[in-house]
């Protein structure tokens, strides 16, 4: 019982980390695209 609970907690933590990493990557891409558009406008 205890061991199964630990596995469940670990899986939840792993999924949360994956989600967080994905969100961070998405934010990074958005910022990169905004910077690229600004450079296009400036030139």
N, C-alpha and C positions, 0 to 999 in steps of 0.2 A: 504493500500500500504506500509506504513512505517513498520507496524508490520510484514508483510510478508517478507520484506527485512531483518529485524532483525533475523527472524527465519532462513533465508537462510544463513546469516553470521554465526549464532551460529552453524548451522549444519556443515558448512565448517570448522569452528574452531575445532569442535568435531572430524571430520574425520581426520584433520591434526594431532591432538593430538594422536588419535588412531594409525595413521601411524607412528608417531614419536616413540611411545611406542613400537610398533612392531619392528621397526628398531633397537632400543636400545637393546631389548631382543635378537634379532638375533646376534648383535655384541657380546653380553655377551656370548651367546652359542658358537660362533666361538672361542672366547678367552679361554673359559673353555676347549674346545676340543683340542686346541693347547697346553695348559698347560698339559693336560692329556697325549698327545703324547710325549711331552718333558720328562715327568716323566718316561714314559715307556722306552724311549731311555736311560735316565740316569741310570736306574737300570740295 
